[in-house]
Every structure is written in C-alpha cells, then in structure tokens.
C-alpha cells in the first residue's frame, strides 16, 4: 500500500510542473502559496505560481506546451496552464 501512495505523490509532483525558467538576468522571486523563493534558472514552475521581476531584470519562461514567455523588469506574472488564463501586469513605477 505504501508503494502505491508514494507512486501517486511522485506522479502529482511530476505533473504539477507546467513550466520552467529557461534564462534570467538580474533578480526575480517566486511566490508559491505562502512561501517566497529566489528565482533561479531551471526552476520548475507550477500552475498558480506568481513571478516577480525586479528593476533591470528579465526572465524567460518555457511552458510544457511549447509557449515561451519573456518577462521584462518590474513585472508580476501568474503562471497558468492554459494560455487563455494568462494574467500579467507591470508594477506602478511610483
């Protein structure tokens, strides 16, 4: 029984990733649920993750379906599985 549960958990982790960070310059962060992480190249991204880019920073994201998204500086971007659900906006520079 425990092997079955382990297999289910591993498959959920593997299939939860919808994108990854291909390239980045400067600094960015990732908010997943209530935790915040420094963004790094190769980091796997999940549906609902929120990406923040800082001043003079950029991030190139590749989705499993082949889409590629470039984020410039001062952007907040919500990772979504489906292209129609994309939501991103530039921070107010005040």
TORGU-851596 format. One line per 5 residues: number of its first residue (from 1); their letters; for each residue x, z, y of N, C-alpha, C, O. Coordinates in steps of 0.02 Angstrom, whole numbers, m for minus. Atoms other than C-alpha are relative to their C-alpha. Example, Ala and Ser with C-alpha at 12.3 -4.5 7.8 and 13.67 -1.06 7.14 Angstrom:
1 = AS = 45,0,m59,615,390,m225,45,0,60,97,33,59 ~ m42,m3,m59,684,357,m53,m39,37,55,m14,45,110
END
This chain:
1 = XXXXX = 41,0,m60,0,0,0,43,0,63,26,m34,111 ~ m41,m3,m61,138,40,125,35,m66,15,47,m82,73 ~ m29,66,m12,218,m131,99,m50,m46,35,m31,m85,78 ~ 53,39,m30,53,m211,145,m8,16,75,m13,m29,116 ~ 5,m23,m70,39,m108,306,60,m24,40,52,m47,97
6 = XXXXX = m61,23,m34,219,m149,351,m3,m74,13,16,m97,68 ~ 6,72,m8,187,m334,325,m48,m18,56,m34,m63,96 ~ 49,12,m54,34,m329,439,31,16,68,23,m22,115 ~ m31,m19,m64,131,m238,575,53,m51,22,56,m69,81 ~ m51,49,m16,276,m361,567,m32,m66,22,m9,m96,71
11 = XXXXX = 33,63,m20,159,m511,575,m32,6,69,m31,m42,107 ~ 30,m9,m66,70,m438,727,54,m3,54,43,m31,107 ~ m55,2,m48,236,m414,815,25,m71,9,36,m93,66 ~ m25,68,m3,296,m589,773,m48,m47,36,m26,m89,76 ~ 48,46,m30,136,m675,826,m25,22,68,m61,m16,101
16 = XXXXX = 21,m23,m66,109,m570,982,41,m33,55,17,m38,112 ~ m42,32,m50,252,m657,1072,m28,m69,15,m40,m109,m30 ~ 27,65,m20,187,m805,1171,50,m41,40,39,m100,52 ~ m49,35,m41,341,m849,1274,66,38,m1,70,93,m29 ~ m64,m35,m7,522,m806,1311,34,m22,65,18,m74,93
21 = XXXXX = m38,15,m61,640,m801,1460,57,m46,m19,102,m25,m56 ~ m51,50,17,747,m958,1449,61,9,45,118,6,22 ~ m55,m3,m48,851,m936,1606,m23,42,59,m82,43,76 ~ 17,m37,m61,858,m823,1758,61,9,44,118,10,22 ~ m51,m16,m50,955,m792,1916,m26,59,40,m86,64,52
26 = XXXXX = 21,m59,m38,952,m631,2014,m31,52,m45,m10,62,m101 ~ 31,m55,37,839,m491,1959,m76,m9,m7,m109,m37,37 ~ 72,0,12,667,m477,1885,m18,59,m44,25,89,m76 ~ 22,m54,44,563,m349,1795,m63,m21,m37,m98,m68,m18 ~ 56,13,44,431,m348,1660,m41,64,m6,m14,117,m22
31 = XXXXX = 44,m57,10,281,m231,1657,m42,m16,m61,m79,m65,m63 ~ 39,6,61,205,m210,1484,m37,65,m10,m7,118,m21 ~ 42,m59,1,60,m90,1477,22,46,56,17,27,114 ~ m19,m46,m53,126,62,1572,76,6,8,100,49,45 ~ m74,m4,m2,313,30,1546,28,m59,39,0,m114,39
36 = XXXXX = m34,52,m39,431,m69,1658,71,m8,m28,106,41,m39 ~ m66,16,27,588,m157,1593,35,m49,47,3,m87,82 ~ m39,52,m34,728,m256,1674,m7,m63,m42,m1,m61,m103 ~ 8,64,34,702,m439,1631,69,m27,m20,116,m22,20 ~ m63,29,23,840,m522,1528,m13,m67,m33,m67,m81,m58
41 = XXXXX = 5,64,34,873,m696,1460,m11,12,m74,21,54,m105 ~ 17,m7,71,798,m715,1286,m55,49,m14,m80,53,m70 ~ 52,m51,10,670,m576,1313,m65,m34,m20,m85,m84,10 ~ 64,27,24,509,m610,1218,m56,29,43,m55,88,61 ~ 55,m19,m44,350,m604,1321,m65,m3,m38,m76,m47,m80
46 = XXXXX = 64,m6,35,177,m554,1263,m57,m15,48,m50,m10,109 ~ 60,13,m39,3,m600,1322,m16,62,41,m21,117,13 ~ 16,m57,m43,m38,m490,1471,60,31,35,51,72,80 ~ m60,m25,m34,143,m451,1520,m2,m24,73,m28,m77,88 ~ m3,19,m71,173,m454,1708,74,m5,19,113,41,9
51 = XXXXX = m69,14,m21,334,m531,1776,3,6,76,m40,m20,111 ~ m13,m7,m72,401,m483,1948,70,m28,14,118,m9,m18 ~ m66,23,m20,542,m580,2030,16,29,69,m28,39,111 ~ m22,m30,m63,643,m507,2172,25,m55,47,25,m114,30 ~ m26,46,m49,714,m588,2328,62,m36,m28,103,m5,m62
56 = XXXXX = m57,42,22,839,m729,2292,7,0,m77,62,m2,m103 ~ 1,0,73,788,m728,2107,m46,m54,m26,m92,m76,9 ~ 44,48,32,709,m851,1987,2,10,m75,51,36,m103 ~ 6,m7,73,651,m854,1806,m31,m63,m28,m79,m90,m1 ~ 27,58,36,620,m999,1687,m29,26,m66,7,54,m106
61 = XXXXX = 35,m25,59,491,m959,1552,m23,m58,m43,m49,m108,m17 ~ 24,51,47,454,m1063,1397,m51,31,m47,m40,83,m77 ~ 55,m23,43,290,m1042,1303,5,m32,m69,35,m85,m77 ~ 0,27,68,264,m1069,1117,m31,m69,m4,m11,m110,m47 ~ 32,66,2,153,m1219,1155,40,m54,36,17,m111,41
66 = XXXXX = m44,49,m31,297,m1305,1246,m1,0,76,42,m29,108 ~ 2,m4,m73,244,m1267,1425,62,36,25,88,81,m8 ~ m57,m33,m32,386,m1218,1540,m21,17,71,m49,m26,106 ~ 20,m22,m66,357,m1118,1699,60,27,37,98,67,11 ~ m55,m23,m43,480,m1090,1841,m30,47,52,m77,28,87
71 = XXXXX = 22,m48,m50,455,m935,1949,56,9,51,113,24,33 ~ m48,m10,m54,543,m926,2117,2,74,21,m19,118,m15 ~ m7,m69,m24,579,m772,2221,m66,31,22,m112,m4,43 ~ 58,m41,m22,452,m635,2259,m66,m23,m31,m116,m32,5 ~ 60,22,35,326,m690,2128,m23,54,m49,18,88,m80
76 = XXXXX = 30,m42,53,208,m588,2020,m38,m49,m44,m81,m87,m20 ~ 29,49,46,156,m686,1865,m25,36,m62,12,75,m93 ~ 29,m30,61,40,m634,1723,5,m50,m56,m20,m106,m51 ~ m8,43,58,85,m707,1554,m67,m6,m36,m99,44,m53 ~ 63,14,36,m66,m790,1472,13,m51,m54,52,m99,m44
81 = XXXXX = m6,47,56,m78,m879,1305,m24,m70,18,10,m119,4 ~ 31,65,m16,m191,m1016,1372,16,m19,72,15,23,117 ~ m17,25,m66,m142,m1123,1520,m56,11,51,m43,23,110 ~ 57,m8,m45,m317,m1108,1594,m6,71,27,m42,83,75 ~ 4,m70,m22,m293,m919,1611,57,20,47,62,79,65
86 = XXXXX = m59,m17,m39,m135,m929,1717,m20,30,67,m66,6,101 ~ 13,m35,m63,m132,m812,1865,67,20,30,103,60,0 ~ m63,m18,m32,15,m801,1984,m9,m3,75,m50,m41,101 ~ 3,3,m72,40,m767,2167,65,26,30,102,64,m1 ~ m61,m20,m35,179,m743,2293,m15,63,39,m68,70,71
91 = XXXX = 9,m62,m38,202,m570,2367,1,m15,74,33,m62,97 ~ m2,5,m72,169,m549,2550,69,21,23,94,73,2 ~ m69,m13,m19,339,m554,2635,6,47,60,58,48,93 ~ m4,m48,m55,298,m420,2766,49,54,m13,59,98,28
END
